[in-house]
Amino acid sequence: MSPEIVVAIVGAVAVIAAAAITALVPVLLRRTRGAVEAEGTATRDALDALAGGVHARIDDLRADVHELRDWQTSHTAEHVLLRDQPHSDD
């Protein structure tokens, strides 16, 4: 085979390879972009669910604190009332 034919074949293969790579890049980017968007949606949904659970737990804790403060108030009032009563000598 003459060197000119080898150079022509190598050149043709290089042009075909360059065209194939150029054509594949948008396809790969589109596929990657779609996967990232799907992952982003799944992540957002998971974070929304997690945030909902955290907010529910915070509301439960607030209710518990409110209940505890009510109990503390009544307990303190009991002590104040008992302190003001005279002691009986049994």
Phi, psi and omega in degrees: 000138182280154181299330180293323179291318178299316179296320179295318180294314179299319178297317180295317178297320179295319179294318179295317179296318179296319178294320180295316179296317179298323180285328182281332183303310179298323179296314179295319179295319179297316180296318179294316180299318178297320179294319180294318178297319179295318178295320179298319178295316179297320179295316178299316179298318179295319179293323176297318178295318178297316180297321177298318178294320179294317179296321177296318179294321177298317178297320177297317180295321177298319178296319178297318179295319178297317178296319179295319178295322176299316179296316180299319179298313181293324179294318177296319178297321177300316180294321178297316180294320180291327181292327183279347180276142178288147180281141176268143179265095180273000000 
